[in-house]
Amino acid sequence: MWNEFKKFALKGNVLDLAVGVVIGAAFGKIVTSLVNDIIMPLVGLLMGGIDFTDLTVKVGSEELKYGLFIQNVVDFLIVAFSIFLFVRIINKYFKKKEKETQAAPVVDKNIELLTEIRDLLKNKSES
């Protein structure tokens, strides 16, 4: 059982997933800091210092904090848009690299030689 578990846990795709989760969590912290510490203060300035987190409604003896919900929705939209921009930039970079590698097709020397022979024979038969 131990060997079977070790074989499963050390598979390449399991390790890749683990690395992806760790990097994703770290990237999530960076994006959250960007939103909370840079973007939201700027949005607050643009909106006249409005802070959604203080918005509440009293229902009976309970207090509904709908402002926190609105703030979380705004945070999500900003995070999603930031990730979209990041992925878009990365995709453009890889497409550019792909075009550069496809621009110069590699021709096999034998094929090149056969093409030259064909062209010489064609020119000889035409004259």
Secondary structure, 3 states (H helix, E strand, C coil): CHHHHHHHHCCHHHHHHHHHHHHHHHHHHHHHHHHHHHHHHHHHHHCCCCCHHHCCEEECCEEECHHHHHHHHHHHHHHHHHHHHHHHHHHHHHHHHHHHHHHCCCCCHHHHHHHHHHHHHHHHHHC
